[in-house]
Structures are given as structure tokens and as C-alpha cells.
Amino acid sequence: MLRSLSAFVTLFRHILMLMGESVPVLKRDIIQRFCAKSRVDESLFLRLLKAREEGQAMRAAEVEPLFQRYYEEIAKLIQLVDQLPKA
């Protein structure tokens, strides 16, 4: 999950562009702006960002519930992308 975070931030950035939104520079701000404009839960991605930036290892008991949420949020993201206007 931590390794894929930068790919999701890039995806969030480009979806914001497609939505005609201004795009912040900082990853945290991109996550917050994107999640405010979508139904994606920012707390999950901010938790992953914090772990990555601070080099925190996730506790074993935390991984499974986080992965379940991660999977659910990716499903929401797929729905959002599918609903974007075709260029």
C-alpha cells in the first residue's frame, strides 16, 4: 500500500486537472483536495502518507483493516474514473 501511494497521488492530481480544479503542489494537499471533490476517504490516504513520510512500519493488526479500506476506496476511485467525461 505504501509503495503505491505516489501512483495514487499522481492519479489524484490528474483527475483534479480533468475536473478543471486547481492542483496543489504538496501530496497532502492533493489528497485533501481530491478527496473533498470525490467520495474517496482522505483519512486512509493521509494515514498511508504519514506512515511513508515518517518511515513508520504498520502494525500487523493494522494492515488487514487498512487493506480492506484501501480496496474499498480503490473501487470508489474506479467508479469515479468511469464517470469522467470522455475526451
ZATI-649225 format. One line per 8 residues: number of its first residue (from 1); their letters; for each residue z, y, x of N, C-alpha, C, O, CB. Coordinates in nm, 2 decimals. Glycine has a CB too. Example, Ala and Ser with C-alpha at 12.3 -4.5 7.8 and 13.67 -1.06 7.14 Angstrom:
BEGIN
1	as	0.78,-0.57,1.32,0.78,-0.45,1.23,0.78,-0.33,1.32,0.85,-0.33,1.42,0.90,-0.45,1.13 ~ 0.71,-0.22,1.28,0.71,-0.11,1.37,0.79,0.00,1.29,0.80,0.11,1.34,0.57,-0.06,1.41 $
***
This chain:
BEGIN
1	mlrslsaf	0.00,-0.12,0.08,0.00,0.00,0.00,0.00,0.13,0.09,-0.07,0.22,0.06,0.12,0.00,-0.09 ~ 0.08,0.12,0.19,0.09,0.24,0.28,-0.04,0.27,0.35,-0.08,0.38,0.36,0.20,0.22,0.38 ~ -0.11,0.16,0.39,-0.23,0.18,0.46,-0.34,0.24,0.37,-0.43,0.31,0.42,-0.28,0.05,0.52 ~ -0.34,0.21,0.24,-0.44,0.26,0.15,-0.42,0.40,0.10,-0.51,0.46,0.04,-0.46,0.16,0.04 ~ -0.30,0.45,0.13,-0.27,0.58,0.07,-0.37,0.69,0.11,-0.41,0.77,0.03,-0.13,0.62,0.12 ~ -0.41,0.70,0.24,-0.50,0.80,0.28,-0.64,0.79,0.20,-0.70,0.89,0.17,-0.53,0.80,0.43 ~ -0.68,0.67,0.17,-0.80,0.65,0.09,-0.78,0.70,-0.05,-0.88,0.76,-0.10,-0.84,0.50,0.09 ~ -0.67,0.68,-0.10,-0.64,0.73,-0.24,-0.63,0.89,-0.24,-0.68,0.95,-0.33,-0.51,0.68,-0.30 $
9	vtlfrhil	-0.57,0.94,-0.14,-0.57,1.09,-0.13,-0.71,1.15,-0.12,-0.74,1.25,-0.18,-0.48,1.14,-0.01 ~ -0.79,1.08,-0.04,-0.93,1.13,-0.03,-1.00,1.11,-0.17,-1.08,1.20,-0.21,-1.01,1.04,0.07 ~ -0.98,1.00,-0.24,-1.04,0.99,-0.37,-0.99,1.09,-0.47,-1.06,1.15,-0.54,-1.00,0.84,-0.42 ~ -0.86,1.12,-0.46,-0.80,1.22,-0.55,-0.86,1.36,-0.52,-0.90,1.43,-0.61,-0.64,1.23,-0.53 ~ -0.88,1.39,-0.39,-0.94,1.52,-0.35,-1.08,1.53,-0.42,-1.12,1.63,-0.47,-0.95,1.53,-0.20 ~ -1.16,1.42,-0.41,-1.30,1.43,-0.45,-1.31,1.43,-0.61,-1.40,1.49,-0.66,-1.38,1.32,-0.40 ~ -1.22,1.36,-0.67,-1.21,1.36,-0.82,-1.18,1.50,-0.86,-1.23,1.55,-0.96,-1.11,1.26,-0.87 ~ -1.08,1.57,-0.80,-1.05,1.71,-0.83,-1.17,1.80,-0.82,-1.19,1.88,-0.90,-0.94,1.76,-0.74 $
17	mlmgesvp	-1.25,1.78,-0.71,-1.37,1.86,-0.70,-1.47,1.83,-0.81,-1.53,1.93,-0.87,-1.44,1.82,-0.56 ~ -1.48,1.71,-0.85,-1.57,1.67,-0.96,-1.52,1.73,-1.10,-1.60,1.76,-1.18,-1.59,1.52,-0.98 ~ -1.39,1.75,-1.10,-1.33,1.81,-1.22,-1.34,1.96,-1.22,-1.30,2.03,-1.32,-1.19,1.77,-1.24 ~ -1.39,2.02,-1.11,-1.40,2.16,-1.10,-1.27,2.23,-1.06,-1.25,2.35,-1.08,-1.45,2.22,-1.23 ~ -1.18,2.15,-1.01,-1.05,2.21,-0.97,-1.05,2.25,-0.83,-1.12,2.20,-0.75,-0.94,2.10,-0.99 ~ -0.96,2.35,-0.80,-0.94,2.38,-0.66,-0.86,2.27,-0.59,-0.78,2.20,-0.65,-0.87,2.52,-0.64 ~ -0.89,2.25,-0.46,-0.83,2.13,-0.39,-0.74,2.18,-0.28,-0.78,2.26,-0.19,-0.94,2.04,-0.33 ~ -0.61,2.15,-0.29,-0.52,2.19,-0.19,-0.55,2.12,-0.06,-0.63,2.03,-0.05,-0.37,2.15,-0.23 $
25	vlkrdiiq	-0.48,2.16,0.05,-0.51,2.11,0.18,-0.41,1.99,0.21,-0.45,1.89,0.26,-0.49,2.22,0.29 ~ -0.28,2.01,0.18,-0.18,1.91,0.21,-0.19,1.79,0.12,-0.21,1.80,0.00,-0.04,1.97,0.21 ~ -0.16,1.67,0.18,-0.17,1.55,0.10,-0.07,1.55,-0.02,-0.11,1.51,-0.13,-0.13,1.43,0.19 ~ 0.05,1.60,0.00,0.15,1.61,-0.11,0.10,1.69,-0.22,0.11,1.66,-0.34,0.28,1.66,-0.05 ~ 0.03,1.80,-0.19,-0.02,1.90,-0.29,-0.14,1.84,-0.36,-0.15,1.86,-0.48,-0.06,2.03,-0.22 ~ -0.22,1.76,-0.29,-0.34,1.70,-0.35,-0.29,1.59,-0.45,-0.33,1.59,-0.56,-0.43,1.63,-0.24 ~ -0.19,1.51,-0.41,-0.13,1.41,-0.50,-0.07,1.48,-0.63,-0.10,1.44,-0.74,-0.02,1.33,-0.43 ~ 0.00,1.59,-0.61,0.07,1.65,-0.72,-0.04,1.72,-0.81,-0.03,1.71,-0.93,0.16,1.76,-0.67 $
33	rfcaksrv	-0.14,1.78,-0.76,-0.24,1.85,-0.84,-0.32,1.74,-0.92,-0.34,1.76,-1.04,-0.34,1.93,-0.75 ~ -0.36,1.64,-0.85,-0.44,1.53,-0.91,-0.36,1.47,-1.03,-0.41,1.45,-1.14,-0.48,1.43,-0.81 ~ -0.24,1.43,-1.00,-0.16,1.37,-1.10,-0.12,1.46,-1.22,-0.11,1.41,-1.33,-0.03,1.32,-1.04 ~ -0.12,1.59,-1.19,-0.09,1.68,-1.30,-0.22,1.69,-1.39,-0.20,1.72,-1.51,-0.06,1.82,-1.25 ~ -0.33,1.66,-1.34,-0.46,1.66,-1.42,-0.50,1.53,-1.47,-0.60,1.52,-1.55,-0.57,1.72,-1.33 ~ -0.42,1.43,-1.44,-0.46,1.29,-1.49,-0.33,1.22,-1.54,-0.23,1.28,-1.55,-0.52,1.21,-1.37 ~ -0.35,1.10,-1.58,-0.23,1.02,-1.63,-0.17,0.94,-1.52,-0.09,0.85,-1.55,-0.28,0.94,-1.75 ~ -0.20,0.96,-1.40,-0.15,0.89,-1.29,-0.01,0.94,-1.25,0.01,1.06,-1.24,-0.25,0.89,-1.16 $
41	deslflrl	0.08,0.84,-1.22,0.22,0.87,-1.19,0.23,0.92,-1.05,0.21,0.84,-0.95,0.31,0.75,-1.22 ~ 0.27,1.05,-1.03,0.28,1.10,-0.90,0.40,1.05,-0.82,0.39,1.04,-0.70,0.29,1.25,-0.90 ~ 0.50,1.00,-0.89,0.62,0.96,-0.82,0.59,0.84,-0.73,0.65,0.83,-0.62,0.73,0.92,-0.91 ~ 0.50,0.75,-0.77,0.47,0.64,-0.69,0.40,0.68,-0.56,0.44,0.64,-0.45,0.38,0.54,-0.77 ~ 0.30,0.76,-0.57,0.22,0.81,-0.46,0.30,0.90,-0.37,0.28,0.89,-0.24,0.09,0.88,-0.50 ~ 0.39,0.98,-0.42,0.48,1.06,-0.34,0.58,0.97,-0.26,0.61,1.00,-0.15,0.55,1.16,-0.42 ~ 0.63,0.86,-0.33,0.72,0.77,-0.26,0.64,0.70,-0.14,0.70,0.69,-0.03,0.77,0.66,-0.36 ~ 0.52,0.66,-0.16,0.44,0.60,-0.06,0.41,0.70,0.06,0.42,0.66,0.17,0.31,0.54,-0.11 $
49	lkareegq	0.38,0.82,0.02,0.36,0.93,0.12,0.48,0.95,0.20,0.47,0.96,0.33,0.31,1.06,0.05 ~ 0.60,0.96,0.14,0.72,0.98,0.21,0.75,0.86,0.31,0.78,0.89,0.43,0.84,0.99,0.11 ~ 0.73,0.74,0.26,0.75,0.63,0.35,0.66,0.63,0.47,0.70,0.60,0.58,0.73,0.50,0.27 ~ 0.53,0.67,0.44,0.43,0.67,0.55,0.46,0.78,0.65,0.46,0.76,0.77,0.29,0.69,0.49 ~ 0.49,0.90,0.60,0.52,1.01,0.69,0.64,1.00,0.77,0.65,1.04,0.89,0.53,1.14,0.61 ~ 0.74,0.93,0.71,0.87,0.92,0.78,0.88,0.78,0.85,0.99,0.75,0.92,0.99,0.93,0.68 ~ 0.78,0.70,0.85,0.78,0.57,0.91,0.88,0.48,0.86,0.93,0.39,0.93,0.80,0.59,1.06 ~ 0.91,0.49,0.73,1.01,0.41,0.66,0.95,0.27,0.63,0.84,0.26,0.57,1.07,0.48,0.54 $
57	amraaeve	1.03,0.17,0.66,0.99,0.04,0.61,1.05,0.03,0.47,1.16,0.07,0.44,1.05,-0.08,0.70 ~ 0.97,-0.03,0.38,1.02,-0.05,0.24,1.10,-0.18,0.24,1.07,-0.28,0.30,0.90,-0.06,0.14 ~ 1.21,-0.17,0.16,1.30,-0.29,0.15,1.22,-0.40,0.07,1.14,-0.36,-0.02,1.43,-0.25,0.07 ~ 1.25,-0.52,0.10,1.18,-0.63,0.03,1.20,-0.63,-0.12,1.10,-0.65,-0.19,1.24,-0.77,0.09 ~ 1.32,-0.59,-0.16,1.34,-0.58,-0.31,1.26,-0.47,-0.37,1.24,-0.47,-0.50,1.49,-0.56,-0.34 ~ 1.21,-0.37,-0.30,1.14,-0.26,-0.35,0.99,-0.29,-0.35,0.92,-0.23,-0.44,1.17,-0.14,-0.26 ~ 0.94,-0.38,-0.27,0.80,-0.40,-0.26,0.73,-0.45,-0.39,0.63,-0.40,-0.43,0.77,-0.49,-0.15 ~ 0.79,-0.55,-0.45,0.73,-0.61,-0.57,0.72,-0.51,-0.68,0.61,-0.50,-0.74,0.80,-0.73,-0.61 $
65	plfqryye	0.83,-0.44,-0.72,0.81,-0.35,-0.83,0.72,-0.23,-0.79,0.65,-0.18,-0.88,0.95,-0.29,-0.86 ~ 0.72,-0.19,-0.67,0.63,-0.08,-0.63,0.48,-0.13,-0.64,0.39,-0.06,-0.69,0.66,-0.03,-0.49 ~ 0.46,-0.25,-0.60,0.32,-0.30,-0.61,0.28,-0.32,-0.75,0.16,-0.29,-0.78,0.31,-0.44,-0.54 ~ 0.37,-0.36,-0.84,0.33,-0.37,-0.98,0.29,-0.23,-1.04,0.19,-0.21,-1.11,0.45,-0.42,-1.06 ~ 0.37,-0.13,-1.00,0.34,0.01,-1.04,0.21,0.06,-0.98,0.12,0.12,-1.05,0.45,0.11,-1.01 ~ 0.19,0.02,-0.85,0.07,0.06,-0.78,-0.06,0.00,-0.85,-0.16,0.07,-0.87,0.07,0.00,-0.63 ~ -0.05,-0.12,-0.89,-0.16,-0.19,-0.96,-0.19,-0.12,-1.09,-0.30,-0.10,-1.13,-0.12,-0.34,-0.98 ~ -0.08,-0.09,-1.17,-0.10,-0.02,-1.29,-0.16,0.12,-1.28,-0.25,0.16,-1.36,0.04,0.00,-1.36 $
73	eiakliql	-0.12,0.19,-1.17,-0.18,0.33,-1.15,-0.32,0.32,-1.11,-0.40,0.40,-1.14,-0.09,0.40,-1.05 ~ -0.36,0.21,-1.03,-0.50,0.20,-0.99,-0.58,0.17,-1.12,-0.69,0.22,-1.13,-0.51,0.08,-0.89 ~ -0.53,0.09,-1.21,-0.60,0.07,-1.34,-0.63,0.20,-1.41,-0.73,0.22,-1.47,-0.52,-0.03,-1.43 ~ -0.53,0.29,-1.41,-0.54,0.42,-1.48,-0.65,0.50,-1.41,-0.73,0.57,-1.47,-0.41,0.50,-1.48 ~ -0.65,0.49,-1.27,-0.75,0.56,-1.19,-0.89,0.51,-1.22,-0.98,0.59,-1.23,-0.71,0.55,-1.04 ~ -0.90,0.39,-1.23,-1.04,0.33,-1.26,-1.09,0.38,-1.40,-1.20,0.42,-1.41,-1.03,0.17,-1.27 ~ -1.00,0.38,-1.50,-1.04,0.43,-1.63,-1.08,0.58,-1.62,-1.18,0.62,-1.68,-0.92,0.42,-1.73 ~ -1.01,0.66,-1.54,-1.04,0.80,-1.53,-1.18,0.81,-1.46,-1.26,0.89,-1.51,-0.93,0.87,-1.44 $
81	vdqlpka	-1.20,0.74,-1.36,-1.33,0.75,-1.29,-1.45,0.71,-1.38,-1.55,0.77,-1.38,-1.33,0.66,-1.16 ~ -1.42,0.60,-1.46,-1.52,0.56,-1.55,-1.56,0.66,-1.66,-1.67,0.66,-1.71,-1.48,0.43,-1.62 ~ -1.46,0.75,-1.69,-1.48,0.85,-1.79,-1.54,0.98,-1.74,-1.57,1.07,-1.81,-1.35,0.88,-1.86 ~ -1.55,0.99,-1.60,-1.61,1.11,-1.55,-1.76,1.13,-1.59,-1.82,1.03,-1.60,-1.60,1.11,-1.39 ~ -1.80,1.25,-1.61,-1.94,1.27,-1.65,-2.03,1.22,-1.54,-2.01,1.23,-1.42,-1.97,1.42,-1.67 ~ -2.14,1.16,-1.58,-2.24,1.11,-1.49,-2.32,1.22,-1.43,-2.36,1.32,-1.50,-2.34,1.00,-1.55 ~ -2.34,1.22,-1.30,-2.42,1.33,-1.24,-2.57,1.31,-1.25,-2.64,1.40,-1.21,-2.38,1.34,-1.09 $
***
